[in-house]
Amino acid sequence: MGIALAGRLEQKNFVSFVTFGEGSSNQGDFHEGANFAAVHKLPVIFMCEKNKYAISVPYDKQVACERISDRAVGYGMPGVTVDGNDPLEVYAAVKEARDRAARGEGPTLIETISYRLTAHSSDDDDSSYREKRRSARSKKERSAHPI
C-alpha cells in the first residue's frame, strides 16, 4: 500500500499489484492493507492464489467463508473469483480491476482458483496430507495445458 500511496502523493499514474496465497489472507497485514487501500481508494489489485492449502493446512481448516473474494465486501471493494488455470479469464479480471483502479475507483480483490501441483517447498513432504490420486490427476491435466 505504501507504493500505491506514494504514487498518488507524487501524482504518478500506476496501479500496484499484490499477490498472496489464501493462507496469507488470514494475517493481519492482509486485512490492514485491504482496509487502508479501500478507505483511501488506492489503485491496488489484490490477487489471491487459492490452491487449497496454506503450507499443509487444507482450506476448510483455515477459512470459514467459501471464497476469499467474499472478504472484499467488508472493505467496500469488489471481489471476483476466477479460474486461475484459465489465462484469458485471469487477464479479463485483471484488466477490469486495472481499469477500475486507473479511474480512481480504488482496489479490487481477485481470487484465482488453482491446484498446487507440487509440495509447498523442498522441505515439505506433501504425501502426508494430500491425496496422491488427486495430485497425479491434476499434474496430468496440467501437462496437457502447459500455460
Buried (B, 14 or more C-beta within 10 A) or exposed (E): BEBBBEBBEEEEEEBBBBEBBBBBBBEEEBBEBBBBBBEBBBBBBBBBBBBBBBEBBEBEEBBEEEBBBBBBEEBEBBBBBBEBBBEEBBEEBBEBBBEBBEEEBBBBBBBBBBBBEEBBEEEBEBEEEBEEEEBEEBEEEBEEEEE
